[in-house]
Amino acid sequence: MRQVSSPLLSIRVLSTYFQVKETVVKAVDDVSLDIYHQETLALVGETGCGKSVLALSILRLLPKNSQIEGSIRYKGLEILEASTEELRKLRGQEIGMIPQSQASSLNPLLKIGWQVREVIQLHKKIGKLEAQKKVVNLFTRLQLPDPAKRMNFYPHQLSGGMRQRVLVSMGVACKPQLILVDEPTKGLDAVLRKEVVNLLREQAAENSSSMLLITHDFSVAAVLADRIAVMYAGEIVEMGSAAGILAKPKHPYTQSLIDSLPGRGFKLIPGFGPSLSLLPPGCRFQPRCRIACSDCAALHPEISEVGANHFVRCFYAGTLYLNDHCHQFCFMGGGGIGTAIGGLCIQSVGFSQFFAIYCLGLLVLLTAAYILMGQEKETSSNQQLTNTK
């Protein structure tokens, strides 16, 4: 859970770009977030929104054509200014990572025991026999069958669930304070997914570790996360407590993701995510948003706090989640300008107060119109009476 103490990891205005020939790919754009001690933050979003790039930026494991701007501080250390030696000590020992791809993350030519032992020996500076004992103990805790024998297996000799356990063992081997977990349940069936989720929860509790959980599955985030950050097209669009976001999502994209779950009707989100090298103007979700108005395409919303530790990047922030209401306010308020003004008023005073003021103003306008019509009718009657005389 979120603590009053200083964060373990603090990210501020982080941007990660890739230069591909003449094109700039904005994979992560102006992201700020904190992860506290013994807290799990789930980063949720569709494939290609920049989640994995954010995790790799934390450890500076990016290709040469990348450019990272902003600040990433871990226990006071500015990672973007850290030396090669500082990064070597940080990776694995202080910050562990569990990658998403079993096939590409495990070396097919090396036995799994050797691959896990290497991590331990690199950071703990112990002998081979002692490291092997630690690997066996680790495999035993992770419930890998016949651990002493499995140490001599190659990755292709293990099932998908076993390979996932090996990746977890590599990530937690040195009991890091922070674990970056990238799509741990991707491609697994329901039974293995449940096993992996329970495994991650147990390891985080056993080692008192914090966790950045990267996933596209809200059901996994609901079980493991204390807080949730929703990412779309390189930026955070909503962030708050897991219970708050799952119960009352305030961004249209978050609401659409939850509605797309099989248990919620499997309502697909129309269209596709934008290219990170050719982002749309205004709100990046507006081409797919069912309540988008004209101002959404013209103005880019800033992320703002709409509740206690609940942040949303939307002009309406859950207050105008009915398409009819949105278009009514667009029509009555003078199109995009009226909607923008209305949105700002709603964020300032709240929807109920804004609606009361709106109704009062509408009543005043109708009363004035009625009085003017009465005056015109009386004037017309007087003119007719004069002409008759």
N, C-alpha and C positions, 0 to 999 in steps of 0.2 A: 504494500500500500504506500501511497505518497507520504513522505515524511517532511517534518519541518526543517530538518537539517539540509545542508547544501547538497546539491545533486552529485551523484557519482560521475555521470556523463552529462555535459552541457554543450549543446549545439546551437550556434547562433548564425543566422543569415547565411547558411551553407548553400553554396551553388557549385555544382559539378558539371562541367561542360566537356564535350568531346569535339575536337576539330577533325572532321572527315572531309578531306580535300578542301572545297570552298564552303562547306556547310558546317554550321555550329549546332550540335545536338545538346539541348538543355535537359539533361537527364534528371538533375536535382536543381531546384530553383528556389532560393530564398527560404530554406527550411530552418525552423528553430524548434527545438524540443529539449526536454530534460528527462533523464532516467535516474531515479533515486535508489538508495540502498535497498536490496531485497524486494525490488519492484519489477514487475513484468509489464512492459509496454508493447502492445501489439501494433504493428504497422501493416494496415490492411489496404488492399487495392488490387486492381486488375493487373494481369501480366503486362509488363512494359511500361509501368508508370514511374519507375525509378527506385523501387524499394531496395533491390539488391545493390544498386549503385551506391545508395546511401550507406549501406552496411560496409561495402568495400571502401568507401571514402573514409570511414572511421579508422580503418586499419591501414589506409593508404596502399591498398592493393589494386591499383588501377594502371592501365597501360600508359605509355609515354605521351600519347596524344590527348591525355586528359588534363584539365585545369581545375583546381579546387580553390575556391575562395570562401572566406568567412572564418569561423572559429569552431574548433572541436577541442574541448577541454575535458581531460580525464584525471580526476584527483588533482586538479590544478595544473596538470601538464598540458601545454598547448601541442596537440598531436601534429598539427600542420607545420610546426616549427621544430619538431623532434628530430634528433640525429638518427642515423642508421642503427647505431648501437641501442639507443633508447627504444626504437621501434622493435628491434629484435627481442628485447626483454619484455616489451609490452605484449606482443603477439603470442598467444598461447598461454603465457603465464598469468597475465593480468586480464587480458581480453581473449576469450576463446571464441572460435567460430565453428558452427556446424553447417556446412554447405548443403545446398539442396540436391545436387546431382550425385547419386551414389556411383554411377558409371564413370564419371570424369573426376571425382574427388579421390577415389581410391586407386592406387597404382596397380594395374592388373598383373604386373610382373613381380611384385613383392608380396610376401606373406603378411597377413594382417597384423600378426603379433609384432613383426619388425616395424611396421608403420606406426603403431601406437607407441612402441618402446622408444622410437626415435624422438617423439615429442617429449617424453619424460626425461630422457637423457640430456636433451638439448638444454632444458631449463633447470633441472634438479642437480645436474652434475654428479650423477651416481653411476655405479658400475652396471655392466650388462646383466648379471644375475639378479641384482636387486631390482633393476628396472623390469626384468621379466616377471618377478614376483608381484610387482605392482600391477602389471598388465593382467595377470591371472586374477588378482583380487578385484580389479576393475571390471573385467568380464564377468566375474561371479556376481558382483553387485548389480550389474546390468542384466543379469539372468540370461547370459549367453550359454547355451547348453555345452557341457563338457569343455570348459574354457581352456584347460591346458592343451587339449588336442586341437581346438579351433585355432590356437595361435599359429599353427603351422599350415593353415588353410590359405588358399589364394581367394581373392574376392569373388571369382566366378563360382567357387564351390559353396558359397553361402546363399541363403534365401534373401529376398528383399528386406525382410524384417531384421535379419541378422546383420546385413550390411549397414542398415540404418543404426543399429546398436553400436557397430564399430565406429561409425562417424560420430555418434554421441560420445563414445569413450575417448576419442581423440580430442573432442572439444572440451571435455571436463577433466581430462587426465591430470592437469596441474591445478585443479580447483580454482579457476579464474573468478574474479569478482564480477565480471560482466561476460555474458554469453550472447553472441549474435547467432540466432537460429534462423536459417533461411529456408522457408517452405519445407518444414520437416515431414509433412504428411502428403506431399505432392506425389501422385501416382500410386498411392497405397490404397488397399481395400479398407472397408470399414473396420475390420478386426485389427489390422495392423495400425490403422490410424489411431484407434483407441489406445493400443499398447504404447505407441510412441508418445502420445499426449501424456499418459500416466508416467512414462519414463522421464520426460522432461520436467514434469512437476516434481517428481521425487528428487531428481538431481539438483534442481534449483533450491529446494528446501534443505537437502542434505549439506550442500556447500554454502548455503546462505548467499547465493548468487543473485544478481540482477539479470534481467533477460530482455533483449530486443527480439521480439518474435515477429518475423516477416511471414505473412500468409495472405492468401486470398480467401480464406475460409473463415467466416464469422463464427461458425460453430466451434472451431479450435480456439479462436480468440476469446470466446465466451467462457471457456473452461479455464484457460491459463492466465488471461490478462487482468491486471488491475486497472490499466488505462488503455484506451484505443486511440490511435491516430490514423485517420483515413487519408490516403494519398491518391491524387489524380493528376496525371500529366506533369509530374515533377514537383508538385507542391502539396502542402498539407491543406485539406479543405475542411476538416473537422477533427477536433481532439478533445477528449474528456474522459470521465470515468467509464469503465466498461458497462456498468449497470445503466448509467444515464444514456449512453449512446445506443445501446441495444433496446432500451425501453422507449426512448423518445429521440430518435435521430432528427437533427435539424437541418442538415444539408440534403438537397434532392438526390445527390449521388449516393450518400450513405443510405438514405431510405430505399433507393433503387437496388443497392447491393443486398440489403436485408430482404427485400421483397423477391429477389431472385433465388433465394434459398428454396430447396425442394419443399421444406415444411411450411413455407410462406406462399406457396402457389407457383413457384418457378417462373416468375414474370421476368422475361429477358429485358435487358436494357437495350433500347434501339441504337443502331449504329455502332461505331468503333471508336476507341480512344484516338485522339489526334496524334499526328507525327510530332515527336519532340524536336524536330528540326523545322517544323512549320506549324506553329501553334496558332489557334484562332484568336482574333481580337476579343477584348472584353473577358468575360468569364470563360474559362477553358471548357467548362462542361455545358455551356449554353447550346451548342448544336444538338446535344442529345437530351436536353432537359425539357420535361413536359410542361414546366411553368415559366419558361424563359420569356421575357418581354424585351422590348426594343433596347432598353438601357443595358441589358445584360450583354448585348453584343458590342456596346460602345464603351462601357466602363469595366475596369478590372477591379473586382471587390478585394478589399484588404481583409485579412483575418482579424476578428475582433471577439472579445469575450461577451457572451450572451447569457452566461450563468456562472455559478461558482465553478471556476476552473474548467469551463466548457467554452471552447473557441470554435468559431465557424467562419468560413470564407463565403459569405452569401449576403446579398442585399436584404433578403427576407428572413433568413435564419429561422425557418420553421413557422413563421407567423402567417405566411400567405401560401400555404401548401395546397390550396385548391386552385386549379387552373382558372375556373370561372371568376373567382375573386380577383386574381391577378389581372385578368383582362378587363374586369369591370373598373378597377382602379386605374389601369392604363387609359381606358376610354374616358372616365369621368375626370381624371387628373390631368389630361392633356398629353397623353402619349408617354414617351420615354422620360421627358423632363418631370412630368407629374409623378411618374412611378418612382423615379430616383428620389424626389423630394419626400414622397410618401414613405419610401423605404428608410430614409434617414430619420424621419419623424418616428417611425415605428421602433427603430433601434434605440432612439433616445428616450421615449416615454412609455413604450410597450404598446402591444396591439390593442388591448381593451381601452386604454386611455385615448389612443389615436382614433379608434373607431367612434368613441363618444364625441370627440372633437369634430370628427368628420361628419357625423350625423347632425350635430348642432349647427355646423356650418351649412350643411345641406338644408336644414330647416329654415335657417335665416334667409338663404337664397330663395327658397320656395315662398316664404312669407313676403319677401320684397317683390317677387314676381307677381304674387297675388294682389298686393297693394297697387302696383303699377298697372296691372290689368284693370282693376277697379277704377283707378283714376282715369285711364283712357276711356273706359265705358261711360263714365259720368260726363267727361268732356264731350264725347260723341253725342250723348243724349241732349246736352245743353245746346250744341250746335244745331241739332235737328229741331229743337223747340224754338230757337231763335229764327230759323228759316221759315217755320210755320207761321209765326207772327208776322 
